[in-house]
Amino acid sequence: MNFDFIAKKRILFMLSAIIIVLGLISFLLRWGLDFGKDFKEGTLIEVNFKEPIEIKEIRNILKKNNFTADVIQSMDEKKYQIELFTGEDKKM
């Protein structure tokens, strides 16, 4: 079975362009572009304590100083990673 691609190149090109445009429109309408926390406004802090401390104590310290930590991650009992987002879009 032979198919003459060269003779039908304009039709095939248009069909390809339509499929690509529909795919891009679908992508942007359905999911949009979510760049994640790497492109959000905020600060990532790594803290080492001399003594073991619990996450709720860290939250209390931050709250007393008018900070809200969106994520506090324990790396071990004395080391924590704290993510403070300052942008309007806090949704992840």
C-alpha positions as CSV (number, residue, x, y, z in Angstrom):
1,M,0.0,0.0,0.0
2,N,1.6,3.3,-1.1
3,F,0.6,6.7,0.2
4,D,1.7,9.8,-1.6
5,F,2.8,12.1,1.3
6,I,4.3,14.7,-0.9
7,A,1.1,15.3,-2.9
8,K,-0.9,15.6,0.3
9,K,1.7,17.6,2.3
10,R,-0.5,20.7,2.7
11,I,-3.4,18.7,4.1
12,L,-1.1,16.7,6.4
13,F,0.6,19.9,7.6
14,M,-2.7,21.6,8.4
15,L,-3.9,18.5,10.2
16,S,-0.7,18.4,12.3
17,A,-1.0,22.2,13.1
18,I,-4.6,21.8,14.2
19,I,-3.8,18.8,16.5
20,I,-0.9,20.8,18.0
21,V,-3.0,23.9,18.6
22,L,-5.9,21.9,20.1
23,G,-3.4,20.1,22.4
24,L,-1.9,23.5,23.6
25,I,-5.4,24.9,24.2
26,S,-6.5,21.8,26.1
27,F,-3.3,21.9,28.2
28,L,-3.7,25.6,29.1
29,L,-7.4,25.4,29.9
30,R,-7.3,22.2,31.8
31,W,-4.2,22.4,33.9
32,G,-2.6,25.7,33.2
33,L,1.1,26.2,34.1
34,D,2.0,25.5,37.7
35,F,5.6,26.3,38.3
36,G,5.6,24.9,41.9
37,K,7.3,26.3,44.9
38,D,10.6,26.9,43.1
39,F,9.0,29.9,41.4
40,K,6.8,31.2,44.3
41,E,7.8,34.1,46.6
42,G,9.2,32.8,49.9
43,T,12.1,31.7,51.9
44,L,13.6,28.3,52.6
45,I,15.4,28.1,55.9
46,E,17.5,25.3,57.3
47,V,17.9,25.4,61.1
48,N,20.2,23.4,63.3
49,F,19.3,23.4,67.0
50,K,21.7,22.5,69.9
51,E,19.0,20.4,71.6
52,P,16.2,18.3,70.1
53,I,13.0,20.3,69.5
54,E,9.5,19.4,68.4
55,I,7.8,20.9,65.4
56,K,5.0,22.5,67.5
57,E,7.6,24.4,69.5
58,I,9.1,25.8,66.2
59,R,5.6,26.8,65.1
60,N,5.0,28.6,68.4
61,I,8.4,30.5,68.0
62,L,7.5,31.5,64.5
63,K,3.9,32.6,65.5
64,K,5.3,34.8,68.3
65,N,7.5,36.5,65.7
66,N,4.5,36.9,63.2
67,F,5.6,34.2,60.8
68,T,3.6,31.4,59.4
69,A,5.5,28.3,58.2
70,D,3.7,26.5,55.4
71,V,6.0,23.5,55.7
72,I,8.3,22.4,58.6
73,Q,10.2,19.3,57.7
74,S,12.3,17.4,60.2
75,M,15.7,16.3,58.8
76,D,16.7,14.8,62.1
77,E,15.8,15.6,65.7
78,K,17.9,18.7,65.7
79,K,17.8,19.8,62.1
80,Y,14.7,21.3,60.4
81,Q,13.8,22.8,57.0
82,I,11.2,25.6,57.2
83,E,9.4,27.0,54.2
84,L,7.9,30.5,54.5
85,F,5.8,31.6,51.5
86,T,5.2,35.4,51.2
87,G,3.4,35.4,47.9
88,E,-0.4,35.9,47.5
89,D,-0.8,32.4,45.9
90,K,-0.1,30.0,48.8
91,K,-1.9,27.1,46.9
92,M,0.5,24.3,46.0
